Amino acid sequence: MVTKKGQAPTYYGESSDTKPEGVIVNSHFKELDTGNEYYYTGESWEKIGGTE
């Protein structure tokens, strides 16, 4: 289950969850099971700190 917390658009979920679409550019997503973090470019989610 994906959850949004706080005023800043940060989403939390598992790596198996589908990341949300139609969100604000530079929104963040943190995978609770892996610790990986992503930001939304306006077109796709990109991993912070490297590529997959």
C-alpha positions as CSV (number, residue, x, y, z in Angstrom):
1,M,0.0,0.0,0.0
2,V,1.4,3.4,-1.0
3,T,0.9,6.2,1.6
4,K,1.5,10.0,1.3
5,K,2.7,11.8,4.4
6,G,3.2,15.5,5.2
7,Q,2.9,18.6,3.1
8,A,5.9,17.8,0.9
9,P,4.9,15.1,-1.7
10,T,6.7,12.1,-0.3
11,Y,5.2,8.7,-0.9
12,Y,6.1,5.5,0.9
13,G,5.5,1.9,-0.2
14,E,7.1,-1.4,-1.0
15,S,9.3,-2.1,-4.0
16,S,6.6,-4.3,-5.4
17,D,4.0,-1.4,-5.3
18,T,3.3,0.6,-8.5
19,K,4.6,4.1,-8.0
20,P,2.0,6.8,-8.3
21,E,1.4,8.6,-11.6
22,G,0.3,12.2,-12.2
23,V,2.2,13.5,-9.2
24,I,4.1,16.8,-8.8
25,V,7.6,17.0,-10.4
26,N,10.3,16.3,-7.7
27,S,7.9,14.2,-5.6
28,H,9.7,11.5,-3.6
29,F,9.0,7.9,-3.2
30,K,10.8,5.7,-0.5
31,E,10.7,2.0,-0.7
32,L,10.3,0.7,2.8
33,D,11.6,-2.8,2.1
34,T,14.8,-1.7,0.3
35,G,15.5,1.8,1.5
36,N,15.8,3.0,-2.1
37,E,14.6,6.5,-2.8
38,Y,13.2,8.0,-6.1
39,Y,12.1,11.3,-7.4
40,Y,9.6,12.1,-10.1
41,T,10.9,13.9,-13.2
42,G,7.5,14.7,-14.7
43,E,7.7,11.6,-16.9
44,S,9.3,8.8,-14.8
45,W,10.6,7.9,-11.4
46,E,14.4,8.1,-11.2
47,K,16.5,6.5,-8.4
48,I,18.3,8.9,-6.2
49,G,22.0,8.1,-6.0
50,G,22.3,6.0,-9.1
51,T,20.5,4.0,-11.7
52,E,19.1,0.6,-11.7
